[in-house]
Amino acid sequence: MLFKFVLLFIAKKIAVVSQIIVDVNQKEVSIAVLEDNVLVEFQKEARNESYAVGDIYFGKVKKLLPGLNAAFIDVGYKKEGFLHYQDLGSNFITQQKYLKRLLSGDKKNTVFSKIQICPELPKNGKISDILTAGEEVLVQIAKEPISTKGPRLTTELSFAGRNLVLMPFNDKVSVSTKIKSNEERARLKQLIQSVKDKNFGVIVRTSAEGKRVAELDHELRTLQQRFDDNIVKLPKARKPSLFYEETSRMVALLRDILNPTFTHIYINNKVVYENVLDYIKLISPTQKEIVKLYEGEIPIFDHFSITKQIKSSLARTVTIRNGAYLIIEHTEAMHVVDINSGNRSNKNSNAEPEENSLNVNLAAADELARQLRLRDMGGIIVIDFIDMGESANRQKLYEHINSAMSNDRAKHNILPLSKFGLLQITRQRVRPIVDVETDEKCPTCFGTGHAKPSILFTDTLEEKLKTLTNELHIKEFKLYVHPYVHAYITKGVISTFTKWKWKYCKSMKVVPDQSLGFLDYKFYDAENNEFEINDKLEINPVINK
């Protein structure tokens, strides 16, 4: 009994504790995933974003490209989507036949359960034999626009849920290969085949393992209802237009990664908090207590030490430990990572060079696996590890990087080290790499080359306060400043901040913000909306600047 208790205690200690922190502001929504308080995933989504993976559009064929065996599809935005023949899907003929009937108003032959599945599309056909310019098609975003390229499209439509993925114009049921039990795979396949409607294919996700019939049946009906509710609107829809909008990146992330290891989800916006809470109640009612509304004065990313991790982890140079570091470069075609030992060799002068190289490479492999998830790096990644002479060590490194990337949700393929010590990885790319500006402008001149005396900075702030309170009569607001400036104006028994409150406004607050430059500052009103004072001494809201 004591032995079992000790094992249980150790398992709890070893188990990874995960948290999601969501920062919602006027310009964008930022999502951070922490494992044991270490930042492992970071996503940003502009609040006016046009494209999202999973969105389905009712578009038109703009132009055929026989040389590429592809077509450009107009979906209503500046960048036309790219549709390759291989992305048409095996049941495209069935889909197009049904779509034409629907648009013609033929109600008798548009009952979805009664349509006949046509023969599958030939794998090596020509797109010019299937599509014509001006033809209307239903397409789904498979990859967001990256650099100068438009979105990558597919006509193989899918509606993703927590445990199931519904695929109209299909009749196949497949089960995730990550479910290893043959009995469970057979149970799930038989279950779904017995409850699904005709002409709907289903992919059973890993999270469905062990789930009850009622839960899976309810989710399947919900996904089918999404399709039914939207397909009836198609004849009256504007062309081109959005046919079905995928859930937000926040909800999509929760759908894919939520598991019992998550202890908290903190959100600093009440509307988003309520939406997430409702979604958690739907997909995992027992975990609804982990969703928390953050109402602290300090920015949420500062409170959870995320800002500092972003600054240190998303720069060009990333320090590992003991002086070793990674240099990460991004090009149009690939990502290149260089591993350097730095001054580690000086600290381990008694160790053999081969042992030093192996230890640095193993530590770099762990950090590399984290960086790939953190930056969402996709495509081709080439890593130049430190040369090692022994083949056994090269094999050990190869196995270690495979193990380190085992928790990566993105599809990836890792090749063994080449004779030049290079490791090549291909990783699924569905959206642009996370781009975070970690460098700050000069705190004195702000990049202009002309500096105002920094000693007068507090005088500048006081002038702003005077204008706000005495001339514009704003009595409740918050001033965000760099933590060093915050410490300077709040220190002492009778601090500068105390004097300002006595002189101008008792309800004003000064808040430290790590994301600001040394002499940057921001004003927020009582509703937490950012504003600024223009040259005419007027209040202007700051929106999507």
NORSULZI-V972656 format. One record per residue. N is the residue number from 1. RES is the residue in three letters. BURIAL is + if it has 24 or more other C-alpha atoms within 12 Angstrom, else -. D_LAST is the distance of its C-alpha to the last C-alpha in Angstrom with 1 decimal. Layout:
n: {N:N}
res: {RES:RES}
burial: {BURIAL:BURIAL}
d_last: {D_LAST:D_LAST}
//
This chain:
n: {1:2:3:4:5:6:7:8:9:10:11:12:13:14:15:16:17:18:19:20:21:22:23:24:25:26:27:28:29:30:31:32:33:34:35:36:37:38:39:40:41:42:43:44:45:46:47:48:49:50:51:52:53:54:55:56:57:58:59:60:61:62:63:64:65:66:67:68:69:70:71:72:73:74:75:76:77:78:79:80:81:82:83:84:85:86:87:88:89:90:91:92:93:94:95:96:97:98:99:100:101:102:103:104:105:106:107:108:109:110:111:112:113:114:115:116:117:118:119:120:121:122:123:124:125:126:127:128:129:130:131:132:133:134:135:136:137:138:139:140:141:142:143:144:145:146:147:148:149:150:151:152:153:154:155:156:157:158:159:160:161:162:163:164:165:166:167:168:169:170:171:172:173:174:175:176:177:178:179:180:181:182:183:184:185:186:187:188:189:190:191:192:193:194:195:196:197:198:199:200:201:202:203:204:205:206:207:208:209:210:211:212:213:214:215:216:217:218:219:220:221:222:223:224:225:226:227:228:229:230:231:232:233:234:235:236:237:238:239:240:241:242:243:244:245:246:247:248:249:250:251:252:253:254:255:256:257:258:259:260:261:262:263:264:265:266:267:268:269:270:271:272:273:274:275:276:277:278:279:280:281:282:283:284:285:286:287:288:289:290:291:292:293:294:295:296:297:298:299:300:301:302:303:304:305:306:307:308:309:310:311:312:313:314:315:316:317:318:319:320:321:322:323:324:325:326:327:328:329:330:331:332:333:334:335:336:337:338:339:340:341:342:343:344:345:346:347:348:349:350:351:352:353:354:355:356:357:358:359:360:361:362:363:364:365:366:367:368:369:370:371:372:373:374:375:376:377:378:379:380:381:382:383:384:385:386:387:388:389:390:391:392:393:394:395:396:397:398:399:400:401:402:403:404:405:406:407:408:409:410:411:412:413:414:415:416:417:418:419:420:421:422:423:424:425:426:427:428:429:430:431:432:433:434:435:436:437:438:439:440:441:442:443:444:445:446:447:448:449:450:451:452:453:454:455:456:457:458:459:460:461:462:463:464:465:466:467:468:469:470:471:472:473:474:475:476:477:478:479:480:481:482:483:484:485:486:487:488:489:490:491:492:493:494:495:496:497:498:499:500:501:502:503:504:505:506:507:508:509:510:511:512:513:514:515:516:517:518:519:520:521:522:523:524:525:526:527:528:529:530:531:532:533:534:535:536:537:538:539:540:541:542:543:544:545}
res: {MET:LEU:PHE:LYS:PHE:VAL:LEU:LEU:PHE:ILE:ALA:LYS:LYS:ILE:ALA:VAL:VAL:SER:GLN:ILE:ILE:VAL:ASP:VAL:ASN:GLN:LYS:GLU:VAL:SER:ILE:ALA:VAL:LEU:GLU:ASP:ASN:VAL:LEU:VAL:GLU:PHE:GLN:LYS:GLU:ALA:ARG:ASN:GLU:SER:TYR:ALA:VAL:GLY:ASP:ILE:TYR:PHE:GLY:LYS:VAL:LYS:LYS:LEU:LEU:PRO:GLY:LEU:ASN:ALA:ALA:PHE:ILE:ASP:VAL:GLY:TYR:LYS:LYS:GLU:GLY:PHE:LEU:HIS:TYR:GLN:ASP:LEU:GLY:SER:ASN:PHE:ILE:THR:GLN:GLN:LYS:TYR:LEU:LYS:ARG:LEU:LEU:SER:GLY:ASP:LYS:LYS:ASN:THR:VAL:PHE:SER:LYS:ILE:GLN:ILE:CYS:PRO:GLU:LEU:PRO:LYS:ASN:GLY:LYS:ILE:SER:ASP:ILE:LEU:THR:ALA:GLY:GLU:GLU:VAL:LEU:VAL:GLN:ILE:ALA:LYS:GLU:PRO:ILE:SER:THR:LYS:GLY:PRO:ARG:LEU:THR:THR:GLU:LEU:SER:PHE:ALA:GLY:ARG:ASN:LEU:VAL:LEU:MET:PRO:PHE:ASN:ASP:LYS:VAL:SER:VAL:SER:THR:LYS:ILE:LYS:SER:ASN:GLU:GLU:ARG:ALA:ARG:LEU:LYS:GLN:LEU:ILE:GLN:SER:VAL:LYS:ASP:LYS:ASN:PHE:GLY:VAL:ILE:VAL:ARG:THR:SER:ALA:GLU:GLY:LYS:ARG:VAL:ALA:GLU:LEU:ASP:HIS:GLU:LEU:ARG:THR:LEU:GLN:GLN:ARG:PHE:ASP:ASP:ASN:ILE:VAL:LYS:LEU:PRO:LYS:ALA:ARG:LYS:PRO:SER:LEU:PHE:TYR:GLU:GLU:THR:SER:ARG:MET:VAL:ALA:LEU:LEU:ARG:ASP:ILE:LEU:ASN:PRO:THR:PHE:THR:HIS:ILE:TYR:ILE:ASN:ASN:LYS:VAL:VAL:TYR:GLU:ASN:VAL:LEU:ASP:TYR:ILE:LYS:LEU:ILE:SER:PRO:THR:GLN:LYS:GLU:ILE:VAL:LYS:LEU:TYR:GLU:GLY:GLU:ILE:PRO:ILE:PHE:ASP:HIS:PHE:SER:ILE:THR:LYS:GLN:ILE:LYS:SER:SER:LEU:ALA:ARG:THR:VAL:THR:ILE:ARG:ASN:GLY:ALA:TYR:LEU:ILE:ILE:GLU:HIS:THR:GLU:ALA:MET:HIS:VAL:VAL:ASP:ILE:ASN:SER:GLY:ASN:ARG:SER:ASN:LYS:ASN:SER:ASN:ALA:GLU:PRO:GLU:GLU:ASN:SER:LEU:ASN:VAL:ASN:LEU:ALA:ALA:ALA:ASP:GLU:LEU:ALA:ARG:GLN:LEU:ARG:LEU:ARG:ASP:MET:GLY:GLY:ILE:ILE:VAL:ILE:ASP:PHE:ILE:ASP:MET:GLY:GLU:SER:ALA:ASN:ARG:GLN:LYS:LEU:TYR:GLU:HIS:ILE:ASN:SER:ALA:MET:SER:ASN:ASP:ARG:ALA:LYS:HIS:ASN:ILE:LEU:PRO:LEU:SER:LYS:PHE:GLY:LEU:LEU:GLN:ILE:THR:ARG:GLN:ARG:VAL:ARG:PRO:ILE:VAL:ASP:VAL:GLU:THR:ASP:GLU:LYS:CYS:PRO:THR:CYS:PHE:GLY:THR:GLY:HIS:ALA:LYS:PRO:SER:ILE:LEU:PHE:THR:ASP:THR:LEU:GLU:GLU:LYS:LEU:LYS:THR:LEU:THR:ASN:GLU:LEU:HIS:ILE:LYS:GLU:PHE:LYS:LEU:TYR:VAL:HIS:PRO:TYR:VAL:HIS:ALA:TYR:ILE:THR:LYS:GLY:VAL:ILE:SER:THR:PHE:THR:LYS:TRP:LYS:TRP:LYS:TYR:CYS:LYS:SER:MET:LYS:VAL:VAL:PRO:ASP:GLN:SER:LEU:GLY:PHE:LEU:ASP:TYR:LYS:PHE:TYR:ASP:ALA:GLU:ASN:ASN:GLU:PHE:GLU:ILE:ASN:ASP:LYS:LEU:GLU:ILE:ASN:PRO:VAL:ILE:ASN:LYS}
burial: {-:-:-:-:-:-:-:-:-:-:-:-:-:-:-:-:-:+:+:+:+:+:+:+:+:-:-:-:+:+:+:+:+:+:+:-:-:+:+:+:+:+:+:+:+:-:-:-:-:+:+:+:+:+:+:+:+:+:+:+:+:+:+:+:-:-:-:-:+:+:+:+:+:+:+:-:-:-:-:+:+:+:+:+:+:+:+:+:+:+:+:+:+:+:+:+:+:+:+:-:-:+:+:-:-:-:-:-:-:+:-:+:-:-:+:-:+:-:-:-:+:-:-:-:-:-:+:-:-:+:+:-:-:-:+:+:+:+:+:+:+:+:+:+:+:+:-:-:-:+:+:+:+:+:+:+:+:+:+:+:+:+:+:+:+:+:+:+:+:+:+:+:+:+:+:+:-:-:-:-:-:-:-:-:+:-:+:+:+:-:+:+:+:-:+:+:+:+:+:+:+:+:+:+:+:+:+:+:+:-:+:-:-:-:+:+:+:-:+:+:+:+:+:+:-:+:+:-:-:-:+:-:-:+:+:-:-:-:+:+:+:+:+:+:+:+:+:+:+:+:+:+:+:+:+:+:+:+:+:-:-:+:+:+:+:+:+:+:+:-:-:+:+:-:-:+:+:-:+:+:-:-:+:+:-:-:+:+:-:+:+:+:+:+:-:-:-:+:+:+:+:+:+:+:-:+:+:-:+:+:+:+:+:+:+:+:+:+:+:+:-:-:-:+:+:+:+:+:+:+:-:-:-:-:+:+:+:+:+:+:+:+:-:+:-:-:-:-:-:-:-:-:-:-:+:+:+:+:+:+:+:+:+:+:+:+:+:+:+:+:+:+:+:+:+:+:+:+:+:+:+:+:+:+:+:+:+:+:-:-:-:-:+:+:-:-:+:+:-:+:+:+:-:+:+:-:-:+:-:+:-:+:-:+:+:+:+:-:-:-:+:+:+:+:+:-:+:+:+:+:+:+:+:+:-:+:-:-:-:-:-:-:+:-:-:-:-:-:-:-:-:-:-:-:-:-:-:+:-:-:+:+:-:+:+:-:+:+:+:-:-:-:-:+:-:+:+:+:+:+:+:+:+:-:+:+:-:-:+:+:-:-:-:-:-:+:+:-:-:+:+:-:-:+:+:-:-:+:+:+:+:+:+:+:+:+:+:+:+:+:+:+:+:+:+:-:-:+:+:+:+:+:+:-:-:-:-:-:-:-:-:-:-:-:-}
d_last: {62.0:60.9:59.9:57.7:56.0:55.2:53.9:51.7:50.4:49.6:47.8:45.6:44.8:44.1:41.9:38.3:36.2:32.9:29.8:26.5:23.6:20.5:17.3:15.3:12.0:9.5:7.6:10.9:14.6:16.3:20.1:22.5:26.3:28.7:32.3:34.4:31.2:30.3:27.0:28.1:25.4:21.6:19.4:15.8:14.8:11.5:12.2:12.1:14.3:17.0:19.9:21.6:25.0:27.6:26.3:29.1:28.8:31.5:31.2:33.4:35.0:33.5:35.6:38.2:38.4:42.0:41.8:39.2:40.7:37.3:35.4:32.0:31.0:28.8:26.8:24.6:21.6:21.2:22.6:26.1:27.5:30.4:33.5:36.5:40.0:40.2:37.3:39.2:41.0:44.7:44.7:42.7:45.7:46.2:42.6:42.7:46.1:44.9:41.7:43.9:46.3:43.5:42.0:45.6:46.2:49.1:49.0:52.3:51.0:47.6:48.6:46.7:49.4:52.0:50.3:52.1:50.4:51.0:52.0:49.3:47.5:49.2:47.4:48.0:47.6:45.7:42.6:44.1:47.0:44.7:41.9:41.8:39.1:37.8:39.0:36.9:36.1:34.4:32.2:30.2:27.3:29.0:26.3:22.6:21.6:21.9:21.1:22.6:24.6:24.1:24.9:28.5:30.4:33.6:35.9:37.4:35.6:35.3:34.2:33.7:34.8:35.6:39.1:39.5:37.9:39.2:39.9:41.1:43.8:45.3:48.2:48.0:47.4:46.4:45.9:43.7:45.7:44.4:46.7:49.9:52.5:54.5:55.6:52.1:50.9:53.9:53.4:49.7:50.6:53.5:51.6:48.8:51.2:53.2:50.3:47.9:48.4:49.7:47.3:44.7:44.4:43.2:42.0:42.8:40.3:41.4:40.3:43.0:45.8:48.1:46.3:48.6:49.4:48.0:44.5:44.3:45.8:43.2:40.3:41.9:42.4:38.8:37.6:40.2:39.1:35.5:37.0:39.5:37.0:34.8:37.6:39.2:36.2:36.2:38.7:36.6:33.2:31.3:31.5:29.3:27.5:26.5:29.9:29.0:25.8:26.1:25.3:22.0:21.8:22.6:25.8:26.7:26.6:28.8:31.1:31.7:32.0:33.1:36.6:38.8:37.5:34.2:34.7:31.4:28.2:25.8:22.8:20.7:20.0:23.0:22.4:21.8:24.7:27.0:26.2:27.0:30.0:31.4:31.0:32.8:35.5:36.0:36.1:37.5:38.7:40.3:37.0:35.2:35.8:33.5:30.3:29.1:26.4:24.9:24.6:24.7:22.9:22.1:19.1:20.9:20.3:21.8:24.6:25.7:25.3:22.9:20.3:23.2:24.5:21.3:21.3:25.0:25.2:22.5:23.2:25.3:28.3:29.3:32.2:34.8:37.6:40.5:38.7:38.0:34.6:32.8:30.9:28.6:27.7:26.0:27.2:27.0:30.3:30.5:29.6:31.9:32.8:35.2:37.2:38.4:40.9:39.8:42.4:43.6:46.9:47.7:47.5:49.7:52.3:55.1:53.5:54.3:51.6:51.6:51.0:48.2:46.6:47.0:45.5:42.4:42.0:42.4:39.8:37.4:38.1:37.0:33.7:33.2:33.7:31.0:28.6:29.1:28.1:25.3:23.5:24.9:26.5:28.4:30.8:33.2:33.1:35.7:36.7:39.0:40.9:43.4:46.7:49.4:53.0:54.3:53.6:53.9:50.9:48.8:49.8:48.9:45.4:45.1:46.2:43.9:40.7:41.8:42.3:39.0:37.2:39.3:36.7:34.0:33.3:32.3:35.3:36.3:39.4:40.6:43.2:45.8:45.3:46.5:49.2:46.6:45.0:41.9:40.7:38.9:36.9:35.4:32.9:31.5:28.1:26.3:22.6:20.7:21.3:19.0:17.0:16.0:15.4:18.3:18.7:17.4:17.1:20.3:20.3:22.2:20.7:17.2:18.2:19.4:23.1:23.6:24.0:24.4:27.1:25.8:28.6:26.9:23.7:25.2:26.2:22.6:21.7:24.8:23.9:20.6:22.8:25.4:23.1:21.7:25.2:27.6:25.8:23.2:25.4:22.9:25.3:23.5:20.4:19.5:18.6:17.4:18.7:20.1:23.4:25.5:24.2:24.8:28.3:29.0:28.2:29.9:33.0:36.4:38.4:36.9:33.5:30.9:28.9:32.2:32.8:29.3:30.1:33.5:32.3:29.1:28.3:30.2:27.7:24.8:24.0:22.8:21.5:21.5:18.6:19.4:16.0:15.3:16.8:20.1:19.0:15.5:15.1:13.2:14.6:15.0:17.3:20.4:18.7:16.4:13.2:10.9:11.3:11.8:14.8:14.6:17.6:19.4:19.5:17.6:15.3:11.8:10.0:6.5:5.5:3.8:0.0}
//
